[in-house]
């Protein structure tokens, strides 16, 4: 049973497709009670569904506490519910845990660095970047890390930011921190089997990093009884997938051993954008989250994890990077892919996580990978990913590989081929290129980078445009050995939140 972070496909479809690779069914609340974006789930109906489903033969529960307490991730940032109300809703977890193990996860609330209120309190439209800067500088001041100029900037922000808005925002953060303390209490008492505390869109300095440190202070003080049940690391949308893989393999007594290869030596120490620690630590955190462990050597591993390391640029990919970085990165990537190909030749499954840039694949790596310029057998990869944050990508890649290496039945192997194709289509195809084309098309049609969310005809038109582009990319993938016999189901492409940031579509095996 999965109570997802919200209703987006990354939180619902991915875990279900991974479950199919592992040979299990992942059941979710019915669509009609899941909520949509700023409209939270019907929590009374979700509670009733959980209690009913518990008696239908489930083996374990993976539960988003943001969803169960507030209705979904966005409502954890904007709702006016009190800490007492939210913690009361989580009481059902202890009841379920007496019958089936509950693996809970909760998000340390982000501070979004954008003047955009779509997923935040509405005043974020005007004040978002200033609140972000205030949070960062406030934490640096506490750490005695402020420069003189930053000290002046913080004083100016203290004067500028509206007091009522700051109080509203910080009170909500206090409430969420209180909920996370209650979850630590439940974990310490054994009322839940495990707890993952994930930091959403974080950074080395800021309120989310500050709050995570406070939470982990209790883990250090209490010791092994809590440390064995609690893990904290950067992430959010991948956690459900990681925990599904964790539960499946743990129940079967499996703990896959992972050998790690980094693309560019030294770049594993870079802190990826939206994260608070070097990517090598993120890698270790996601490996542990999926019930895997690091192998002492390639020969002792169950699969090899190749990581295309973060670019020092610390920003989303821009087309001019291809010209500026081609020479430096090409040589490194060619050596990296040759290393992964050698592992494949030695009979070791290989998974590839591209975290060079956030929010999509590095086009240079994709070109080398798919053009036949490397010896990699793309179609036999145990996993591939290149989406959103480094933690998002790594969590789903490790989860897929940790299940794919044990996929033995025809249905499991079919599910693995479909998910691998889906990941290439979405991360390399859509996020790596088609999304920019779709935004350009939206500007041509409507003068803005997203269609009108309330215009059904416009939504269908841009979805059709995207599906045509993805079909073209699928042909490229099939020439590279990915997605043989797979098709995008006609007219299945849709925009889950009526915007172009994310897309959803169905893939299926072609029937002759």
N, C-alpha and C positions, 0 to 999 in steps of 0.2 A: 504494500500500500504506500503510495506516494502522495503527500500533501505538498504541492509544488510552491516555489517562491512566488510565482504568479502564473497567468495563463499563457504566456508567450511560448512558442514552440521550443526554444532552448531549454525551458524548464519543464515541458510536458512531453513533446515529441522525442527529444534526445534520450531522456531516460527510458522511455518505452522502447525505442529502437535498440538501445543498449541491452535492455532486458531480453529482447528477442535473440540477440547474439549470445547471451548467457543461457538461453533456454528457459526463461521464466516470464510470466506475465506480470507487468507493472500496472496496477489499477489506480486510477485517479478519480477525484470527484467528478460527477457529471458536468458537462460543459455549461449547462444552464445555471449552475450555482457557483461557477468559478470566478465571476466578476470580469471586468475589462478595464485595464489601465487605472484611471482614478476612481472607478467604481469598484469597491471592494467586493469580495465574495460574500455570499449569504452564509454567515458564520454559524447560525443555528442549524441550517441545512447541512453544512459541512460536518458539524459535530455529530448530528444524527447519522449521516452517511458513514462516518468513521466507526461508530459503535456497531452499526449494522454489518459493515464490511468485515470487521474484526471476527465475526462469527462465520465468515464464509470460507475459511481455510487459508488465510494469508499466513506467511511465514514470518514477516517482520514489517515494521513501519518506518519509513523515512519521512520526516516531518519538518517543514519550514515553519519555524515559530513566528516569523514575521507574518506569514499567511494566517496561521491559526489564531494569533493574537490580535491582528489588525485588519486582515482581509486581503492583503498582498503587500508586495515590497513598497509600492508608491504610498499606500495608506500608512505604512510604518513611518513615513516621512511627513505626512500631512494630516493625519487624523487627530482628533481632539480626545480620543479615549484616554482614560487615566491608567496609571500603572496598575492599580488594584483591579480594574476591569480586565486589562490584558493578561495579567498573571492568573486571574481566575479562569480565563479561557484555556490556559495551558494545563490546568489541573487534570484534564482528561489524559494527558500523556502518562502520568503515574499509574492511572487505572489500566490503560492499555498495556503498559510495561509489565504488569503482573501476569499477563497472558502471552504477550509476544514482545520481543525486544524492540525498543523504540530508539532510533538513531535520529537525534534532533539536530537542526542547524539554525543558527541565528546570525543576522548580519549586523556588524558594527556600522552604524549609519554613516553614509558618505557626506562629504561637503562638496557639492558639485561646483566645478570651476567654470561656470557659464551663466550668462544672463538669460536664463531659459526656465520658465516655470512649468513646463509640460509634466515633469515628474517631481516637482518640488512645491513648496508653498508658493502661492501666486506672486508674492513680492520678490521672489527670486528673479523675475523678469527684469527688474530694475537694479537689484542689489546683489545678485548672485556672486559675481566675481569679487565684489568688495567683501562680502561675508567670507568667501574662501580665503582671501588674503588676510583678513582679520584673524581667522582661525589658525592659519599657518604661523603668522607672526606672534600670536598669543602663546602658542606652544613653544616657539623658539625663545621667547622671552623667559618662559619657565625653565628652559634648558640652558639659559645663559648663553645663547648662541646668536643674539641679535647684534647686527652692526649698528653703527650710529645712524646711518640713513634709514635703516629698517625701524629703529626706535622712533624716529620722527614720523615715519609713515604710519606706524601703529597708533601713535598719539592722534594723528589726523583722522584715522578711521574710528577711533573711540569717540571722537566728536561728531563725526559725520553719520554713522549708522544709526537709524532710528531706534530709540530705546525700546519701544513697544514690540517692534519686529524682532529685535535681538532677544528679548525676554521670551517671546513666543517660541522662537526657534530653539533656544537653549533649554527651555522647559521641556520641550518635546525630546531633545537629546537626553536630558536627565531621566525622563520616563523610560526611554529605550534602554539606557544604561541600567536602570533599576530592573527591568525585565531580564536583561542578560545576567545580572547578579542573581536573580531568582533561579535562572536556569543553571548557573553554577551550583547553587544550593541543591537543586534537584539531582544534578550529576554527583555531587559529593555524597548525597544520601542514597545513591543507587536507584533513584526513582526513574531514571532513563539510562539506557545502555551506553550511550555515547553522546557527546556534544561537540559540534564543529562551530567555532566562532570565526566567521569570515569577514574580512574588512573590504568593503565595497569601494572601488575607485579611491584608493588611499594614496599616501605619500609619506616620506620619512618624517615630515612635520605636519601637524594638523590635529584637529580634535579626534578624528577616528584613531590615529596612532596613539594619542594620549589616552583615550578610553581603553584601547586594547591593552596597553601597559598596565593600567589599573586592574583590569580583569585578570590578567595573567599573574599579577601580584598575589592573588588569592591561591592560584594554582601552586605557586612556589611555596607559600606559607603552609598550605594544607599537606602538600607532598604527594606521594605516589597514589594514594586513594583517589585523588582528583586528576592527577597527571595522566593516569592510565585511561581515563574516560574523555579527556578534553584535548582538543587540538585547535590552534588559532593560526590563521594564515590569510594572505590576500586572496580574495575571490568573492563570488556571489552566484552568478548564473550557472556556473559549472558544478556547484556543490551537490545538487540533486543527482546528477550523473555519476559523480565520484562516489557518493555514498551507495548508490545502487550497485555499482561494481564492487564496492567494499563488502556489502552484505552478501551478495551472491557468492563471491569467492571465499569469504570467511566461513559461511555456512557449509561450504564444501571442504574446508580445511586447506585452502589454497592461499599462498602468499607469494605471488610472482616476484622473481628477482630481476632487477632492471640494471642494465649497464648504460651509462650516459655518455654521449658524444656531443661536444659543443662545436659549433661551426667555426667560430673565430676565437682563438686562444686569448684569454684575458677578458673577453666581453661577457663571460658568465658572471663577472663581478659588477656589471652595470645594473643599476636599479631601473627596471622598465617603467615606462610611464604608467601612472595610476597604481603604482605599487610602493611598498615601504621598505623593501629589502632587496639585496642583489638577486638576480634571477636564479642563481644556483640554489639559493635558499627556497625560492618559490618552487623550483623543481623538486627538491626534497620534500617540501610540505605536501605537494600534490601526490607524490609517490606514496607517502604515508597515508594520506586521506583515502586512497584507493586500496588500502590493505596490501601494498607492495613494499618491497625493501630493496636497497641498493645492493647489487651483486659485487663480489670482490674482484671479478674479472669477466671479460666477455664470455669466456668458455663456461662460466658458472651461471650465466644469465638465462632467463626465460624469454626475454626480448631486449632489444637495444632501443633506447630512446635517443633519437637525434634531435638536437635543439638548435634551430637557427637563431642565434643570439641577438639581443636587442641592439638596434642602432644607437650610437651615441647622440643622435639628433633629438631623441625624446619627443617625437611628434608623429602624427599620422603621415603615411606616405604621400609624397607630392611628386608629380610626373618629372620635375626637373632633377629629382634625386637619381633617376636612372642614368642620366648623363654624368652627373657629378660623382657618383659612387661606383660606376660600373667597373673601372679598372681595379680598384682596391678590393671590392667584394667578390668579383668574378673568380679570381684565383683562389680565395678562401673557400667559396662555395664549391668550386670544382673539386678541391681536395676533400671537403666535407662529404659531398655526394659519393665520391670514389670510396671513401672510408665506409659509408653506409652500404654501398653496393658490395664491398668485400664481406661485410657481415652477412648480407643476404646469401652470397655465394657459399659461405661457410655453414649455411642452414639455420641462421639465427633470424627470427622474426624482427622486423624493423618498424618502428613507429616514428613519424616525423611531426614535430611541433615547430611551426614557424612563428616566432615571437619577435621578429626583426622590427616590425611596426605594429602598433595597435590597430584594430579595426580592419583587418584584411591581410592577404598574403603579400609578401615581397615579390613584385613582378619579376625581378631578376632571378630569384631562386625558382619561381614557377617556370620561367622560360627554360632554365637549365634542366629542370626536373622533367618537363613534359615534352621537350623538343627532341628528345633522343640524344642529347649531348652528354648525358650521364648514363651509367650502366644500371641505374636503379630500375627494378621491376615495380613500377608504380601500382599495378593492379594487385600485387601481393603484399603491399604494405599492411601491417597490422593496424595502423591508424594514421590519420592525417588531420591536421587542424591549423587554422590561422585566423582566429576570430577574436574580436574585442580585446580584452586585456590579456597579458601573459598568463595570469592565473586561469582565466576562462579557457584559453587554448590548451594549456598543459593538463588541466583537470580532465577535460573530455578526451584528449589524446591518450592519456595514461589509462583512463577508464576503459576506452574501447580496446586498447591493446591488451589490457589485463583480462578481458573477456574473450577477445578474438583468438588468443593463442590456445584456448581450450574448446573452441567451437568445433564440434565433431560431427554433428548431424547435418543432413542436407538443409534443413530449415535454418539452423544456426549459421551455416556458411552462406546461405542465401541472404540472411539478414545482415551479415558482415559486408557482403558485396554492395548491398543497397546503401548501408550507412556510409561506407567509404566513398561511394559515388556522391552521395548527398553532401558529405563534408567538402569534397573537392568543388562541387558545383556552387555551394554557398560561400565558402571561405575564399577559395581561389577565383571562382567565377564571379559571383555577385559582389562580395565585399572587395575583392581585388580589382574590379574593373567595371562591371555592369552597373553597380550603384552610381558611379560617376556619370555614366551614360544616361541612366534613368533620370538623374537630377538635371542634366542638361536638357533632356527631352521635356521634363516638367517645366523648366524655365521657358522653353520654346513655346509650349502650349499655354501655360498659365502665368508666366512671369515670376515664378517662385520655385524653390527647389523641392517642394512637396506638393502633391495634389491636394485639393480641398477634401478634408476628411469626411465631409457630409455629402460629397458629390459622388453618387454610385457610379455614374457613367465614367467620370474621370478616373476613379479607382480601377475600374475594369480596363480602361484604355491603357493606363500605365502598367498594370499587371500583365496585360497581353504583350506589351513592348518588352518587359523583363523576361517573360517566358520565351519569346523568340530569341532573345540574346543568349539565354541559358541553354537553349537547344543547340545553338551554334557552338557554344563552348563545350557542350556534351560531346559533340562530334570530335573536337580537339582532344578531349579526354580519352575517347575511345581509340583514337589513333595512338595514344600513349599507353594504352593497355588498361585504362580505368573505365568501368561501366559497360563492359561488353554485354549486350543483351538487355540493357537497362534503358528505360525511357522516362521522360518527365510526363506524368499523367496530364493529358490535355485539359486546359482550363483550370488546373489546380493551383496556379500561382496566385498568391494573395498577400496583402499587407496586414499583418495581425493588429498593429496599432495605427493603421491608416496613414503611415508615414514611410519614407523610403529607407530609414536606417536599418530595419530588419525586413526580411522577406520569408515567406513560407511556400512550400510546394511539395508535391508528392512524387516519389519515384517508385517505379515498379518494374518487374521483369517483363519483357515483351512476350506476349503469348502468340504463338504461331498456329 
